[in-house]
Amino acid sequence: MTAANRSDTHRDATVRVAVRADLEYLHVFRGVAELMSASAGFDYDATDDLRLAVDEIAATLIEISASNSDVLCEFRENGSGLHVTMTADYAVAPLPNPNNFRWHIVKTLTDELSWDEDLDPARHDGTDGVRPKTVVRIMKRKASSPRGRS
């Protein structure tokens, strides 16, 4: 874990986790999401929202990954919220349709959602070590307190 404190009101912290693409390890992502959001000062509801969103994305990436690959997750706190970047090292299938119920859940629970897929087989013939990669990014902002403090 990498962390740097700048002041009491602004804290930057980054945590990176790599887990084998196996649903058996899904709890690791859930746990880190819960710990990071609680550490960032999110309330119970926002912590639960982030944990559920990370759970949905991690499950999706695990399902589309080769079984011998990893799913990586980076949590970055920047004072105003948490940015989460999840990467399937070696995706063997595309992400589900953006209108899929799973994406609807993630969009509802987070403030931002984006993804990039690199699944063009013409660029991945296996001889150059380049592997297809899928990256999903979410952001959950901290709620402002009633008195204007976060």
Salt bridges, closest charged atoms under 4 A:
ASP12 OD2 - ARG6 NH2 3.15
ASP12 OD1 - HIS10 NE2 3.06
ASP48 OD1 - ARG51 NH2 2.37
ASP49 OD2 - LYS140 NZ 3.37
ASP55 OD1 - ARG30 NE 2.50
GLU56 OE1 - ARG102 NE 2.86
GLU63 OE1 - ARG102 NH1 2.97
GLU74 OE1 - ARG16 NE 2.82
GLU77 OE1 - ARG11 NH1 3.95
GLU77 OE2 - LYS142 NZ 3.88
GLU112 OE2 - ARG141 NH2 2.81
ASP116 OD2 - ARG137 NH1 2.73
ASP118 OD1 - ARG123 NH2 3.31
ASP118 OD1 - HIS124 NE2 3.34
ASP120 OD2 - ARG123 NE 3.39
